[in-house]
Amino acid sequence: MLSDLLLDGDSVVPVGAESPNFALMGRFGNVLLVNGAPRWSMTASTGEVVRFLVTNASSARTYNLSFGSASIKLIASDQGPYAHEVMVPSIVIAPGERYVADVRFERAGALAVVNAVQTIDHFLGEFFANVDTLGRITVAGRAAADDAEGRAFAVLHDDSATMRDIARVQPAFDRAPDEEIVLTTVIHDLPIPVMQFMSVDTLFRPALEWTDGMSDMNWVATGKEVRWVIRDQRTGAENMDIKWRFHQGDLVKVRVFNDPRSLHPMNHPLHLHGQRFLVVARDGEPNPYLVWKDTAIIPVGSTVDLLLDLSNPGQWMLHCHIGEHVSAGMMAALTVDAH
C-alpha cells in the first residue's frame, strides 16, 4: 500500500474544511509510506519469486516503482488478469490503481525499493531526477539447485478466460466513440502573478506531473478559485450536469481528451465506480496490453479510448482519483438501467 503524508513538523497539514486546498496539483506528501510505515522492509530468499499486490492510496502522487535490479512481471490490474503477461522495468501506478506483479530476486544482497521520477521546476524551466527510497529488501541464502521457480517466472502466460472475455467485445474496439469528454479546468481570482504565469503560451506542459513542481501556486489554490471539469463534447454539460443513461449489458466507447491548453493542464487518473473498462487505444494507437480496469491515467494532451462494459444497474460515479480534483468538482455520474 503506497501512500504519502504532508507534514509540518510532527503534524499533518490540515485539509481544507470548506473547500479543498492544494487544488491545482493535489496534495503531494513529503513523507512516503509503504503499508503505513516510513521505513518499510522485508526479507526474501535468493532465487525467490514474490507476488506483490500494489495499491496507490496517495491523494495525488503517481509512482514509478521498482525493486532494485529485480525483474518485474505484471500479472493483473484493477479488475483481473492481463490477457498476456508482460515484463516491465518498473510499475507506473496512479492514485486508485492496483497492480499484481511477480518480482524475482535472483541475487543475494540488499535492494532499495524506489520511486524514481522526474521533477519539473516550472518557474525555472529545469528538470532534475527525483529518487525516493520507499523501503529495503534483504535477499539472503543460497539459490536452489533446481531453479524451477525461475523457469516458471520466465514464461509469459496468456490468460485464456480473459482472452475469451475480450474477444467477445473486440468488434467494438474500432467503432466511432459513443460519447466524448474533455478534461479541463476553470481558474479565477488567484493572485495576479500566478494567473499571468499560467497564461504564458510557452509554459511547458508535461504529460505527467510526478511531483509538485509548482508548490507556491499549489499552496495558495483552493476549490474557491479552481474548478476541475469533465465536459461532454456533444452537449457542453459539465460534471454532475452530464446526463448519460445506458442499459445493463451495453458496451459504450468513451473518448477522453485531456486538454493541454487549459490554464493548468494535469494528468488525471479517471476512475469509474461499479463497472469495468478496457483501455483500447491511446492517441489513435491500439493498446497491446489489455486488462480490465476501473482506473486509467489520462496524460496531458492525450486522447484515450475506453470501452465500458456496463453490467451493474444503478447510478455510478465517474471522477478523477486525485482527491483535491474530485473535491473541486471533477466528477460526473452515469445511470445504467436494468433490463
URVEN-V786992 format. One record per residue. RES is the residue in one letter. PSI is psi in degrees with one decimal (NA if undefined). OMEGA is omega in degrees with one decimal (999 if undefined). NEAR is the number of other ideal C-beta (glycine too) atoms within 10 Angstrom. Layout:
RES;PSI;OMEGA;NEAR + RES;PSI;OMEGA;NEAR
//
This chain:
M;111.9;-179.9;15 + L;133.0;177.4;22 + S;170.8;175.8;18 + D;156.5;178.9;23 + L;141.4;174.7;16 + L;107.2;-175.2;18 + L;146.1;168.1;12 + D;99.2;-170.7;9 + G;-122.6;179.6;5 + D;4.5;-173.8;5 + S;145.5;174.3;7 + V;131.7;175.6;11 + V;125.8;-173.1;15 + P;146.9;174.6;9 + V;144.2;-179.5;14 + G;130.1;-175.5;16 + A;-42.8;-176.4;7 + E;-26.4;175.7;8 + S;155.6;-175.7;14 + P;135.9;167.6;25 + N;171.5;-174.9;22 + F;40.4;-170.1;27 + A;-18.6;179.1;29 + L;-63.8;-173.6;29 + M;-20.3;-168.0;23 + G;169.0;-175.1;26 + R;103.4;173.9;23 + F;124.0;179.7;20 + G;160.0;175.3;18 + N;2.2;172.5;11 + V;120.8;-178.5;12 + L;138.4;-173.3;20 + L;146.6;168.4;19 + V;122.3;-175.5;18 + N;38.1;177.5;11 + G;1.6;-175.2;10 + A;136.2;178.2;11 + P;-16.6;179.4;12 + R;63.4;-176.6;10 + W;146.6;177.2;17 + S;160.5;175.2;12 + M;169.5;175.9;14 + T;153.6;177.0;12 + A;158.2;177.6;20 + S;148.3;178.6;16 + T;128.2;-178.4;15 + G;-4.3;-176.2;21 + E;147.7;170.8;18 + V;122.1;-178.9;18 + V;132.2;177.6;15 + R;125.7;-179.8;11 + F;134.1;164.9;16 + L;113.4;-174.8;11 + V;125.1;177.8;17 + T;134.4;176.2;16 + N;106.7;179.3;25 + A;10.4;178.0;14 + S;156.3;-180.0;26 + S;-41.7;-173.3;23 + A;-18.2;-168.8;27 + R;128.4;167.5;27 + T;132.9;-176.4;22 + Y;152.2;168.7;25 + N;89.8;-165.2;18 + L;132.0;174.0;21 + S;163.7;-173.7;21 + F;62.2;-177.8;23 + G;-131.4;-179.4;16 + S;2.0;-176.3;10 + A;143.1;178.9;18 + S;145.7;-175.7;17 + I;132.7;175.2;19 + K;122.0;177.4;21 + L;128.9;-177.1;20 + I;-43.8;-173.5;18 + A;168.4;173.9;19 + S;-151.4;-165.4;23 + D;-48.5;-168.2;20 + Q;11.8;177.3;17 + G;-173.9;-176.2;16 + P;154.0;168.4;20 + Y;145.1;173.3;23 + A;-38.7;177.7;22 + H;120.4;177.2;16 + E;154.1;-175.0;19 + V;138.3;173.2;14 + M;138.1;-179.4;12 + V;151.3;175.9;14 + P;-22.2;-178.9;9 + S;170.4;179.9;15 + I;114.5;174.8;20 + V;118.1;-172.0;16 + I;121.0;-177.4;25 + A;165.4;176.5;24 + P;130.9;179.1;26 + G;-16.6;-179.3;22 + E;154.2;172.9;24 + R;143.6;175.2;18 + Y;145.2;169.9;22 + V;125.6;-176.6;17 + A;139.6;169.2;21 + D;131.7;-179.7;18 + V;128.3;-176.7;22 + R;120.3;-179.8;19 + F;95.1;-169.9;25 + E;-33.2;-172.2;16 + R;147.7;176.9;12 + A;151.4;178.0;15 + G;-173.4;179.4;12 + A;128.8;-179.8;11 + L;139.2;173.9;19 + A;131.1;171.8;15 + V;117.8;-169.2;21 + V;155.1;168.3;19 + N;102.5;-174.5;22 + A;109.2;-174.7;17 + V;-174.0;178.6;20 + Q;127.4;175.7;16 + T;140.3;179.2;14 + I;120.1;173.1;21 + D;101.0;-174.3;13 + H;-29.8;-178.6;19 + F;-40.6;-177.8;12 + L;-12.4;-177.9;9 + G;37.1;-176.6;10 + E;149.9;176.9;10 + F;140.3;175.1;13 + F;150.9;-178.5;9 + A;144.8;179.1;8 + N;108.3;-176.8;15 + V;119.3;177.7;12 + D;133.3;174.2;16 + T;118.5;-177.9;13 + L;-26.2;-178.2;21 + G;-178.8;-178.7;19 + R;144.4;177.6;16 + I;124.7;176.7;20 + T;119.0;-179.7;13 + V;122.3;-173.3;21 + A;162.1;177.1;12 + G;174.1;-179.7;12 + R;135.3;179.7;9 + A;147.2;179.2;17 + A;143.3;-179.5;13 + A;-40.8;177.4;6 + D;102.6;-173.1;8 + D;57.6;-179.9;13 + A;-37.1;-179.3;9 + E;-40.2;178.8;16 + G;-39.5;179.2;16 + R;-40.0;178.4;9 + A;-38.8;179.9;12 + F;-35.2;-176.3;19 + A;-15.7;-178.9;12 + V;128.4;175.0;8 + L;106.5;-173.8;12 + H;150.8;167.8;12 + D;141.9;176.3;11 + D;106.4;-171.7;18 + S;-37.0;-179.8;10 + A;-43.2;178.2;10 + T;-40.3;179.6;19 + M;-40.8;177.1;16 + R;-40.6;-179.7;10 + D;-42.3;179.4;18 + I;-37.6;178.9;19 + A;-31.9;179.7;10 + R;-35.0;-175.3;11 + V;-2.8;-173.5;14 + Q;-31.5;177.3;14 + P;-19.7;-179.0;9 + A;-7.2;-174.9;16 + F;-43.2;-170.1;17 + D;3.8;-179.7;11 + R;165.4;178.5;10 + A;150.9;-179.8;7 + P;143.2;174.9;17 + D;-35.0;179.2;17 + E;150.0;177.3;19 + E;132.8;177.7;17 + I;154.4;174.9;26 + V;140.9;178.2;17 + L;125.5;-175.8;25 + T;-168.7;-179.6;21 + T;154.6;174.2;21 + V;123.7;-174.9;15 + I;137.3;178.3;19 + H;156.8;169.8;10 + D;16.5;167.5;9 + L;164.1;178.5;22 + P;142.4;-174.1;13 + I;-43.8;178.2;8 + P;-34.7;178.7;10 + V;-46.9;179.9;20 + M;-40.4;179.3;15 + Q;-40.4;-179.1;10 + F;-43.4;-177.4;17 + M;-22.0;-177.7;19 + S;-1.6;-179.1;10 + V;127.3;-176.1;9 + D;-29.0;-176.3;5 + T;2.0;179.6;5 + L;129.3;-179.8;13 + F;134.3;-176.5;10 + R;90.3;-176.3;15 + P;151.6;179.3;18 + A;-31.2;-177.5;15 + L;131.9;176.6;18 + E;110.2;-178.4;28 + W;-28.8;-177.6;20 + T;173.5;177.6;19 + D;90.4;-178.8;22 + G;3.3;179.0;22 + M;53.2;-168.4;21 + S;-38.3;-179.9;15 + D;-43.2;178.1;14 + M;-42.2;-178.7;21 + N;-36.3;-176.9;22 + W;-36.9;-175.3;14 + V;-8.4;-174.3;14 + A;129.3;174.9;24 + T;176.1;177.7;19 + G;-8.8;175.4;19 + K;-26.7;-179.8;16 + E;-19.1;-172.8;19 + V;127.3;173.3;25 + R;118.4;176.6;18 + W;142.9;-164.6;30 + V;132.6;160.7;19 + I;117.7;-175.8;24 + R;128.8;174.8;20 + D;117.3;-176.3;18 + Q;-30.5;-175.7;13 + R;-42.3;-174.0;12 + T;-18.1;-174.5;12 + G;-3.0;179.2;9 + A;149.4;-176.4;16 + E;140.3;172.5;19 + N;-126.2;-173.6;20 + M;-2.7;173.3;12 + D;-7.5;175.4;13 + I;131.9;-174.2;20 + K;66.6;176.6;12 + W;136.5;178.7;20 + R;126.9;-177.2;10 + F;-177.9;178.8;18 + H;149.4;176.6;13 + Q;130.5;-177.7;13 + G;-7.9;179.0;12 + D;144.9;166.7;14 + L;118.2;-173.6;18 + V;122.5;177.7;20 + K;120.5;-178.7;21 + V;125.0;176.3;20 + R;124.5;-175.9;17 + V;125.8;177.8;22 + F;126.8;177.9;17 + N;104.7;-170.1;23 + D;115.7;-179.9;14 + P;-8.0;-177.3;14 + R;3.6;175.1;10 + S;165.4;-175.9;19 + L;-34.7;176.8;18 + H;80.2;178.4;24 + P;143.6;178.6;22 + M;151.9;175.0;25 + N;147.9;179.5;23 + H;122.7;169.5;25 + P;101.0;-174.4;21 + L;126.6;-173.6;27 + H;134.9;177.4;22 + L;122.9;178.5;22 + H;146.7;164.8;14 + G;-3.6;-177.7;15 + Q;-175.8;175.1;20 + R;161.0;177.5;19 + F;164.4;171.6;24 + L;137.7;167.8;26 + V;102.7;-171.8;20 + V;-21.4;179.7;19 + A;149.9;172.3;18 + R;122.1;179.7;16 + D;41.8;175.6;10 + G;-4.2;-179.8;7 + E;129.6;179.1;7 + P;142.1;179.0;11 + N;117.2;-179.1;15 + P;-9.4;-173.7;8 + Y;76.5;-170.9;13 + L;131.6;178.7;20 + V;145.5;179.2;25 + W;128.4;-174.8;21 + K;165.7;163.9;20 + D;-3.0;178.3;19 + T;134.0;-179.5;21 + A;137.9;176.6;24 + I;129.8;173.6;23 + I;99.3;-178.1;25 + P;159.2;177.1;19 + V;131.6;177.7;20 + G;-2.7;-176.4;16 + S;153.1;171.3;17 + T;122.9;-174.8;17 + V;129.3;178.3;21 + D;123.2;178.1;22 + L;133.8;175.2;23 + L;108.0;-176.8;23 + L;131.1;175.2;25 + D;99.1;-169.1;20 + L;95.7;-175.2;22 + S;-16.4;-174.0;12 + N;116.7;177.4;13 + P;151.8;178.9;16 + G;-171.8;176.4;13 + Q;129.3;-171.1;11 + W;143.3;-177.0;18 + M;138.7;169.6;14 + L;122.2;-174.6;23 + H;162.7;170.0;23 + C;138.6;-177.4;29 + H;2.2;167.3;24 + I;118.5;-169.5;31 + G;-41.2;-177.8;18 + E;-25.6;178.2;27 + H;-44.0;178.0;30 + V;-35.3;178.1;19 + S;-22.6;177.5;22 + A;24.6;167.9;29 + G;-9.0;-169.4;22 + M;70.7;179.4;24 + M;146.4;175.0;18 + A;171.9;178.8;23 + A;145.5;173.3;16 + L;146.7;-178.8;23 + T;132.3;176.3;14 + V;113.3;-179.8;22 + D;140.7;175.4;12 + A;159.2;178.6;9 + H;NA;999;6
//
